Amino acid sequence: MSLYLQIDLPKNLSSEEVTRQKNIPCLCKVAEEFEIEFLDPLPGSTGVVQGWDWKLLHERVISGIGGLYTHYTFGMVTLEIAQPGIYKIIDLAMFDTSFGWCPVLENGE
C-alpha cells in the first residue's frame, strides 16, 4: 500500500530544499483524516495523507484515548514528489512516549 501526502507548500527555494531531505520533522494528527503538519522553521503547511488505513496504522503506533485525535504526535517523514502538490511518502515514523520511534512506513512499504 502506498501513501501520498496532498499538500500545498509555498513555492520557494526553502520548500524545495526541505522536501529533498530525509526524516523531515512534522506533527502527525489522526482523526477522520490523517494530517501531517510542518512547523516553523520549516515552511508552515498542513497536508492530508491519502491511502491510509486506520487499522494498519494502529498496529504500528498505538492510538491514544480521549480527545479529538486518535494520534497526535511528532513524526519524521521522507517525501518524493509524485506530481505538483502530491508527494509519495517514502518513510514515516511516529513518536510514542512508551516505545520511542515507531516506523509506520519504510522504503515506501
N, C-alpha and C positions, 0 to 999 in steps of 0.2 A: 504494500500500500504506500503510495506517495502522498506526501503532504505539501501543500502550497500555501504561501503567505501572500494575500492580496493586500497591498499597502501603497499608499500614495506618499512617497518620500519626497522631500524638497529636491528640486532639480539643481544640484550644485555639486561642486567637487568633493565636499565633505561627505555627502551621501554616497557618492560613487565609491569613494575610498573605503568607507566603513563596510559596505556590502561585499567588498573583496576580502575582508578579514574573516578569520575563523573564530568561533566562540564569542560572538558579539553579545555583550551583556544586555539583558532585557528583563521585562516583567511579564510573566505569564498569568493570564486571568481566564478562568474557565467557568462559564455558567451555561446558558443556552448556546452561546458562541464561545469559541476559543480565540482569545485576543492575545497578540504579542505587542507590547508597548516598548518603544525605545525612549529612554530618558536622557536628560542633559548629563554629560556633554555631547551625547550623540544627537543626530537630528531628531527632534521630538516628533514622533508619529506613532499611530496605533493601526495595526492591521488585523485582519481576520484570517485564521487558518482554515483552509479548505481540505476536505478529505479525511478528517479525523474521526475517530470512533471513541466514545466515552469509555466503554468497557475496556478497550485495549489501553487507553491512557491510564485508567485506574489500576490496571495490572502492573504498570511500570512506576507510577507515582501515586501513593495512597491519597485519596481525597480527604479534605478537611470536613468538619461538621459545623453546621450553622452558618449563617451569613449568606450573602448573595452569591458567592463563588464557591465551587467545589475545590478549585485550585486557585491560589493567589500567592505566587511565589517568584523568586528570582530565577532566571534561566540564562542559558547560553545557547545561541543559535548560529549556525553557519548556513548561508544562503547562496543560491546560484540563480542568476536571472533566467527566467523562462520566457517572458515577454514583458513589455512595459507594464509596470505595476503588479506583476506576478513573479514571485520568487519560489523556486523549489527549495524546500527545507532539506538540507543535506545532513546536518547534525542538530540535535536538540536535547538538552539536558535541563532538568528542573531540580531546584534545591529543596530537600526535605530536612527538617530540623532533626529528625531521628536517624536518617540514613545517609545524609550528605547529598552529593550529586547523583541523581538518578537518570540514566540515559533513557530517553524516550525514543530517539531515532539515531541510528549510526549509519553513516555512508548511504543515506537515502532509504534505508530499510528499517 
